Each structure stands twice: as structure tokens, then as C-alpha cells.
Amino acid sequence: MLDNPSDLAVFLDFDGTITTADTGLYVLERHGAEGWREVDAAYVRGEIPSRECLIDEWDLLPHDEALLVNTAREVPLDTGFMPLVEALRGSGAEVTVVSDGFGLTVHEVCEAIGLRAISNRVDWGTGRLEFPYEDRCCACSSCGTCKQAPVKAASQAGKKTVLVGDGASDRKAALLADVVFAKDGLANWCSLNNLEFLPFEGLRDVQQALLGTQG
């Protein structure tokens, strides 16, 4: 697909893209109090922004670190994740994980392989959900993690930007990326809004499309 992969900046969503299911929804299914489904549905419909959704859902969970993190760890990673990252790095491409979830396991997964993670995180000392990558200068200024900001920065640095995602939190970044790989809810949204995208089922499909190889 590409003549020079070293010009790429690839942004991978975490929940439902790197993981085989959305870890936040999985944790909510297991431990969330009544009402979280209504909050999530309102977010998917675009009635509330992601930061409000996350705060409201977080308030419906027990703030028990061991319970929530261990539950999130039950969700497997896509088997194509490591082969994709290794192949992209080997080709000289930049790889960044962008996540707008609770951040329960994304940091440990990424730190284990030296991969940058742009994500919300929990301060377990206070029980607060924190948003170190919110962008108050963004036009919407309402996401937990602003996924548009790193895509913009990479584009300004002369990189060809690639977004790989599956859900509502990827929509705004998809509007800016040069290439969009989408599945599930993001694919449906792209189709409804006439936004060009490449469908995928797993990350091995992304590797094949970008580099012509599979792990």
C-alpha cells in the first residue's frame, strides 16, 4: 500500500481494537451499577460528550483497583497486535496508542513494550478519573482524551497519518487522518457519513494492508 512506511504515523485505538472487546464496557457489565447503559447509549447517540460519559460511568463503578484492573485483564489482546507493532517499528513508522477509556490496562500493556500511550488514567489514591490529554483549546473541548491533537501534530510534522479504530471515540480523529481503518461502530458511522475507510476484522488485516505482510 505504501512506498515509504517510515513516513507513517499510526494511531491505534485500545478498547475493542487492540483488545478483542471494549474493556470499559466489559468492566461495566460485570460491576457497573444500574444506569450505565443509558449513559453509554446517550454518548453513542452524540447526546453527551465522552468526558461527561466517562465521569458518569466511573461514578457507577466500585473504585476498587484490584477488582477493576483484574477484570479488565480478562479481555484478551488481538493476536495481531504485537506482529503489527513490530512490523511497523521495523519499517520505521511511528506507532502511538490513543485511548479515551478508563485506562485500566492500556498503560501496562504499552509500557511493557515501550509504546507510547495517550490515555486517561485513574488516580487510585483519590479514586478520581483523570484526563491528562484533554484539550481545552480544541473546538469541542469535551473529550477525555483528544485524539485529534496527536493526529494534527503528526500531520504538521509531515507524516502520513493512519487511524485504526472501532468506536465513537475515534470519530473525530477519523475526520483528520489520511487513512482510516474501521470496524464495528466506527465503520457504520463512516459509511453513514460518506467517510472513506478500509474495513478490517483484526490487526493482521491492517498489517497486510499497510505493509503487505502478516505476522
Secondary structure, 3 states (H helix, E strand, C coil): CCCCHHHEEEEEECCCCCECCCHHHHHHHHHCCCCHHHHHHHHHCCCCCHHHHHHHHHCCCCCCHHHHHHHHCCCCECCCHHHHHHHHHHHCCEEEEEECCCCCCHHHHHHCCCCEEEECEEECCCCEEECCCCCCCCCCCCCCCCCHHHHHHHHHCCCEEEEEECCHHHHHHHCCCCEEEECHHHHHHHHHCCCCCEECCCHHHHHHHHHCCCC
